[in-house]
Amino acid sequence: MREKELRALATELSGDAPGRVAVTITLPTRPDGLDRGEATRLRNLIRRVSDALPKLGLDRDVAEQLATRLESLEDAVEHAPGRRGPGVACYVTAEATRVLRLSHTPLERVLVGDTFPLAAPIADLLAADDLDVLVLSIGGGDTDGARHFHLLDGELSEVVGDGLPAEWDVRDIGERYLEEPKDSDWRDARVDDFLRQVDRVLLERFGADHDRQLVIVGTARLRTHWYSVADPANLRAVVAQIDGNVDHVRTSVLRDRVIDAVQGERTAAALRAVEEVRELDPARTAAGVDDVVTLARAGRLHRLLVEEGATAEVEVDGVVIGDRIANAVRAAFDAGTEILLVPSGALGTEQGIAAVVRW
């Protein structure tokens, strides 16, 4: 999922009138569908909501509509659009049901409140998934040039129909090079011209204000050349780099290298951010859920750090009506705050959540 898609989902799920009952269910699943145990756990979560309905004081018609939607939720999960992944997030009101397939494994739980926290898809946004992979190679091989792959739902597939690799093939440059003086400036100019074409096609394909996540694969020299000519929109999209000439490796090996590189970059960035928080003046930080929500709604947060799996559930009469940390994450997301997931335990003294305040 991309950020623009997530913001569209947030708008869609915020469109109902205040006072409605919003049911959020997240569940780990097998990629090939619900097995017997998962189906049973989903039914147990649904039963929890059904048992809570009489305690909510709902209008009779609303309660009946919600009960009907919950009864058909298992079927909605089985037939949700998109490739199956390791989890699902279900959003249910009396008027509508929305099932979202996730590319990470979520917590197994149910929340019954008046808003959707959206913690699961926000975490999905930060997963090593929905990536564009650009493989650069110049050196005399049959596949020299640039190749474009897309990693989605754990599957890496080459993108066809956008001129790759034929229109970006640089073997003719190699052939001309044999007939021209072997001058490093000439060679660098040729490489830069080739990479400008690559960058131009990316920009035409993705748009000047795209929110793609891009992984650059190739030798350090080629990556350096690309960085010197790339458009700022494409530069901003880079989330990881992979060193070396890997144009001949199996797709499964390339996929694993891409996932490892992205996860490694994001973990390192999260740990650096935690250290930065430790070094800041306490006046520049917020470490409580209430402070984070207040500052987020006021547009005062620069960055929010949240531990993976951190929760602060609020329970009334045996019904979990919300998660204060999930609500803080949603408030930060709505305000456009940068959000980082950090390893569990990294923010122990801050009880799972911390933020940097705009100065």
C-alpha positions as CSV (number, residue, x, y, z in Angstrom):
1,M,0.0,0.0,0.0
2,R,1.2,3.5,-0.8
3,E,0.7,6.6,1.3
4,K,-1.8,8.1,-1.2
5,E,-3.8,5.0,-1.1
6,L,-3.7,4.9,2.7
7,R,-4.8,8.5,2.9
8,A,-7.7,7.7,0.6
9,L,-8.7,4.8,2.8
10,A,-8.5,7.1,5.9
11,T,-10.8,9.6,4.2
12,E,-13.2,6.8,3.2
13,L,-13.4,5.3,6.7
14,S,-13.9,8.7,8.3
15,G,-16.9,9.6,6.2
16,D,-19.7,8.3,8.4
17,A,-21.6,10.4,10.9
18,P,-20.2,10.7,14.5
19,G,-21.7,8.2,17.0
20,R,-21.5,5.2,14.7
21,V,-20.0,1.9,16.0
22,A,-16.7,1.1,14.2
23,V,-15.5,-2.4,14.5
24,T,-11.8,-3.1,13.7
25,I,-10.6,-6.7,13.6
26,T,-7.0,-7.7,12.7
27,L,-5.9,-11.3,12.3
28,P,-2.8,-13.1,11.1
29,T,-3.6,-15.4,8.1
30,R,-1.9,-17.9,5.8
31,P,-1.1,-16.7,2.3
32,D,-3.2,-19.5,0.8
33,G,-6.4,-18.6,2.8
34,L,-7.9,-19.2,6.2
35,D,-7.1,-22.6,7.6
36,R,-9.4,-24.2,10.1
37,G,-7.7,-22.7,13.1
38,E,-7.6,-19.2,11.6
39,A,-11.3,-19.4,10.7
40,T,-12.1,-20.4,14.3
41,R,-10.1,-17.5,15.7
42,L,-11.9,-15.1,13.4
43,R,-15.2,-16.5,14.5
44,N,-14.2,-16.0,18.1
45,L,-13.3,-12.4,17.5
46,I,-16.6,-11.9,15.7
47,R,-18.4,-13.5,18.6
48,R,-16.7,-11.1,21.0
49,V,-18.2,-8.2,19.1
50,S,-21.6,-9.8,19.0
51,D,-21.6,-10.4,22.7
52,A,-20.6,-6.7,23.2
53,L,-23.5,-5.3,21.1
54,P,-26.2,-5.4,23.8
55,K,-23.9,-3.4,26.1
56,L,-23.5,-0.5,23.6
57,G,-27.1,0.8,23.8
58,L,-27.5,0.8,20.0
59,D,-30.6,1.5,18.0
60,R,-32.3,-1.8,17.2
61,D,-32.0,-1.4,13.4
62,V,-28.3,-0.4,13.7
63,A,-27.6,-3.4,15.9
64,E,-29.3,-5.8,13.5
65,Q,-27.5,-4.3,10.5
66,L,-24.1,-4.6,12.3
67,A,-24.9,-8.2,13.4
68,T,-25.7,-9.1,9.8
69,R,-22.4,-7.7,8.5
70,L,-20.5,-9.6,11.2
71,E,-22.2,-12.8,10.3
72,S,-20.9,-12.5,6.7
73,L,-17.4,-11.2,7.6
74,E,-15.7,-14.6,7.3
75,D,-16.9,-14.9,3.7
76,A,-15.8,-11.3,3.1
77,V,-12.3,-12.2,4.3
78,E,-12.1,-15.2,2.1
79,H,-13.1,-13.3,-1.0
80,A,-11.3,-10.0,-0.3
81,P,-9.6,-8.6,-3.5
82,G,-5.9,-8.6,-3.9
83,R,-3.2,-11.2,-3.2
84,R,-3.4,-13.1,0.1
85,G,-0.8,-12.0,2.6
86,P,0.2,-12.8,6.2
87,G,-2.7,-10.8,7.7
88,V,-6.0,-9.0,7.2
89,A,-7.6,-5.9,8.7
90,C,-11.4,-5.7,8.8
91,Y,-13.4,-2.5,9.2
92,V,-17.1,-2.9,9.8
93,T,-20.0,-0.5,10.5
94,A,-23.7,-1.0,10.1
95,E,-23.5,0.5,6.6
96,A,-20.3,-1.1,5.1
97,T,-17.6,-3.7,5.4
98,R,-14.0,-3.2,4.2
99,V,-11.4,-6.0,4.3
100,L,-7.8,-5.0,3.6
101,R,-5.1,-7.6,3.0
102,L,-1.8,-6.9,4.8
103,S,1.8,-7.6,3.9
104,H,2.9,-7.9,7.5
105,T,1.6,-10.1,10.4
106,P,-0.7,-8.0,12.6
107,L,-1.9,-8.5,16.2
108,E,-4.9,-10.7,16.6
109,R,-7.5,-8.5,18.2
110,V,-10.8,-6.6,18.0
111,L,-11.6,-3.0,18.8
112,V,-15.1,-1.6,19.1
113,G,-15.3,2.2,19.1
114,D,-16.5,5.2,17.2
115,T,-13.4,5.5,14.9
116,F,-11.0,3.2,13.0
117,P,-7.5,3.4,14.4
118,L,-5.8,2.3,11.1
119,A,-2.7,1.1,13.0
120,A,-2.4,-2.1,10.8
121,P,-2.3,-0.4,7.4
122,I,0.0,2.4,8.7
123,A,2.4,-0.4,9.8
124,D,1.9,-2.0,6.4
125,L,3.0,1.3,4.8
126,L,6.3,0.8,6.5
127,A,6.8,-2.9,5.5
128,A,9.2,-4.1,2.9
129,D,6.5,-4.4,0.3
130,D,4.9,-2.5,-2.6
131,L,8.4,-1.6,-3.9
132,D,9.8,-0.7,-7.3
133,V,13.2,-2.3,-7.9
134,L,15.5,-0.8,-10.6
135,V,18.4,-3.1,-11.6
136,L,21.2,-1.3,-13.4
137,S,23.9,-3.2,-15.3
138,I,26.5,-2.1,-17.9
139,G,29.3,-4.5,-18.7
140,G,28.9,-6.5,-21.9
141,G,26.3,-9.0,-20.8
142,D,23.1,-10.0,-22.6
143,T,20.9,-8.1,-20.1
144,D,22.9,-5.0,-19.9
145,G,20.8,-1.9,-19.3
146,A,18.0,-1.3,-16.8
147,R,15.3,-3.7,-15.6
148,H,12.3,-2.7,-13.6
149,F,10.7,-5.1,-11.1
150,H,7.8,-4.7,-8.7
151,L,7.7,-6.3,-5.3
152,L,4.1,-6.7,-4.0
153,D,2.7,-9.1,-1.5
154,G,6.0,-10.9,-1.2
155,E,6.2,-11.6,-5.0
156,L,8.8,-10.0,-7.2
157,S,7.9,-9.8,-10.9
158,E,9.4,-8.0,-13.8
159,V,7.4,-5.1,-15.2
160,V,6.8,-5.5,-18.9
161,G,5.4,-3.1,-21.5
162,D,7.3,0.0,-20.4
163,G,10.3,-0.5,-22.7
164,L,12.5,-2.6,-20.4
165,P,15.0,-3.9,-21.2
166,A,14.9,-3.3,-25.0
167,E,14.5,0.5,-25.0
168,W,17.0,0.9,-22.2
169,D,19.5,-1.6,-23.7
170,V,23.0,-0.1,-23.8
171,R,24.8,-2.9,-25.8
172,D,25.0,-0.5,-28.8
173,I,26.9,1.9,-26.5
174,G,29.4,-0.9,-25.8
175,E,29.7,-1.6,-29.5
176,R,30.4,2.1,-30.3
177,Y,32.8,2.2,-27.4
178,L,35.0,-0.4,-29.2
179,E,35.3,2.1,-32.1
180,E,35.9,5.2,-30.0
181,P,38.9,6.3,-27.9
182,K,38.9,4.6,-24.5
183,D,38.5,7.9,-22.6
184,S,37.0,7.9,-19.1
185,D,35.3,11.2,-19.7
186,W,33.6,9.8,-22.8
187,R,32.6,6.7,-21.0
188,D,31.2,8.6,-18.0
189,A,29.2,10.9,-20.4
190,R,27.7,7.8,-22.1
191,V,26.7,6.3,-18.8
192,D,25.2,9.5,-17.6
193,D,23.2,9.9,-20.8
194,F,21.9,6.3,-20.4
195,L,20.9,6.9,-16.8
196,R,19.2,10.2,-17.7
197,Q,17.0,8.2,-20.1
198,V,16.3,5.7,-17.3
199,D,15.4,8.4,-14.9
200,R,13.2,10.2,-17.5
201,V,11.2,7.0,-18.1
202,L,10.7,6.5,-14.4
203,L,9.4,10.0,-14.0
204,E,7.1,9.6,-17.0
205,R,5.8,6.3,-15.6
206,F,5.4,7.4,-12.0
207,G,4.7,11.1,-12.2
208,A,6.6,14.1,-10.9
209,D,5.0,13.9,-7.4
210,H,4.9,10.1,-7.0
211,D,5.1,8.4,-3.6
212,R,6.8,5.2,-4.8
213,Q,9.4,3.3,-2.8
214,L,12.4,2.6,-4.9
215,V,15.3,0.2,-4.4
216,I,18.4,0.7,-6.6
217,V,20.4,-2.4,-7.5
218,G,23.8,-2.2,-9.2
219,T,27.5,-1.4,-8.7
220,A,28.5,1.6,-6.6
221,R,29.8,3.4,-9.7
222,L,26.5,3.0,-11.5
223,R,24.5,4.1,-8.5
224,T,26.7,7.1,-8.0
225,H,26.2,8.1,-11.6
226,W,22.4,7.7,-11.3
227,Y,22.3,9.8,-8.2
228,S,24.1,12.6,-10.0
229,V,21.5,12.8,-12.8
230,A,18.2,11.6,-11.1
231,D,15.2,13.9,-10.6
232,P,14.5,14.9,-7.0
233,A,11.2,13.0,-7.0
234,N,13.0,9.8,-7.8
235,L,15.8,10.5,-5.3
236,R,13.2,11.0,-2.5
237,A,11.7,7.6,-3.4
238,V,14.9,5.6,-2.7
239,V,14.5,3.5,0.5
240,A,17.5,1.1,0.0
241,Q,20.4,0.2,-2.3
242,I,22.0,-3.1,-3.1
243,D,25.6,-3.3,-4.2
244,G,26.9,-5.4,-7.0
245,N,26.0,-6.7,-10.4
246,V,23.0,-9.0,-9.7
247,D,21.2,-8.9,-13.1
248,H,21.8,-12.7,-13.5
249,V,20.6,-13.9,-10.1
250,R,17.3,-15.8,-9.7
251,T,14.3,-13.7,-9.0
252,S,13.8,-15.4,-5.6
253,V,17.4,-14.5,-4.6
254,L,16.9,-10.9,-5.8
255,R,13.6,-10.7,-3.8
256,D,15.3,-11.8,-0.6
257,R,18.1,-9.4,-1.1
258,V,15.7,-6.5,-1.7
259,I,13.6,-7.4,1.4
260,D,16.7,-7.8,3.6
261,A,18.1,-4.4,2.4
262,V,14.9,-2.5,3.0
263,Q,14.3,-4.1,6.4
264,G,18.0,-3.4,7.3
265,E,17.8,0.2,6.3
266,R,14.6,0.8,8.1
267,T,15.7,-0.9,11.3
268,A,19.0,1.1,11.3
269,A,17.1,4.4,10.7
270,A,14.7,3.6,13.5
271,L,17.5,2.8,16.0
272,R,19.3,6.0,15.0
273,A,16.1,8.0,15.6
274,V,15.8,6.4,19.1
275,E,19.4,7.5,19.9
276,E,18.6,11.0,18.6
277,V,15.6,11.2,20.9
278,R,17.8,10.2,23.9
279,E,20.2,13.1,23.0
280,L,17.6,15.8,22.6
281,D,16.6,18.4,25.2
282,P,13.5,17.0,27.0
283,A,11.7,20.2,25.9
284,R,12.0,18.9,22.3
285,T,10.4,15.5,23.0
286,A,7.0,14.1,24.1
287,A,6.8,10.7,25.8
288,G,3.1,10.2,26.8
289,V,0.2,9.2,24.7
290,D,-1.9,12.2,25.8
291,D,0.9,14.6,25.0
292,V,1.5,13.0,21.6
293,V,-2.2,13.2,20.6
294,T,-2.5,16.8,21.7
295,L,0.7,17.9,19.9
296,A,-0.2,15.9,16.8
297,R,-3.6,17.5,16.5
298,A,-2.0,20.9,17.0
299,G,0.5,20.1,14.1
300,R,3.4,20.3,16.5
301,L,5.0,16.8,15.9
302,H,8.0,16.4,13.7
303,R,8.5,12.7,14.1
304,L,6.7,9.9,16.0
305,L,8.4,6.7,17.2
306,V,6.3,3.7,18.1
307,E,7.5,0.2,19.2
308,E,6.3,-2.7,17.1
309,G,3.3,-4.3,18.7
310,A,2.9,-1.5,21.4
311,T,-0.7,-1.2,22.7
312,A,-2.6,0.7,25.3
313,E,-6.1,-0.8,25.2
314,V,-9.0,0.8,26.9
315,E,-11.7,-1.6,28.2
316,V,-15.2,-0.8,29.4
317,D,-17.5,-3.6,30.7
318,G,-15.3,-6.2,29.1
319,V,-15.3,-4.5,25.7
320,V,-12.1,-3.1,24.2
321,I,-13.3,0.3,22.9
322,G,-10.0,1.7,21.8
323,D,-6.2,1.6,21.8
324,R,-4.6,4.9,22.9
325,I,-1.4,4.2,21.1
326,A,-3.2,3.3,17.9
327,N,-5.2,6.5,18.3
328,A,-2.0,8.5,18.7
329,V,-0.6,7.0,15.6
330,R,-3.7,7.8,13.6
331,A,-3.6,11.4,14.9
332,A,0.0,11.7,13.8
333,F,-0.7,10.2,10.4
334,D,-3.7,12.5,9.8
335,A,-1.4,15.5,10.7
336,G,1.3,14.4,8.2
337,T,3.9,13.5,10.9
338,E,6.7,11.2,9.9
339,I,6.1,7.8,11.7
340,L,8.8,5.2,12.4
341,L,8.3,1.7,13.8
342,V,11.1,0.8,16.1
343,P,12.0,-2.6,17.5
344,S,10.1,-3.8,20.5
345,G,11.7,-2.7,23.8
346,A,13.7,0.2,22.2
347,L,11.4,2.7,23.9
348,G,11.0,1.0,27.2
349,T,11.3,4.1,29.4
350,E,8.8,5.9,27.2
351,Q,6.3,3.0,27.4
352,G,6.3,2.2,23.7
353,I,5.9,5.7,22.2
354,A,7.9,8.9,21.9
355,A,7.9,11.9,19.6
356,V,10.1,14.8,18.5
357,V,8.4,18.2,18.8
358,R,8.7,20.8,16.1
359,W,10.7,23.7,17.3
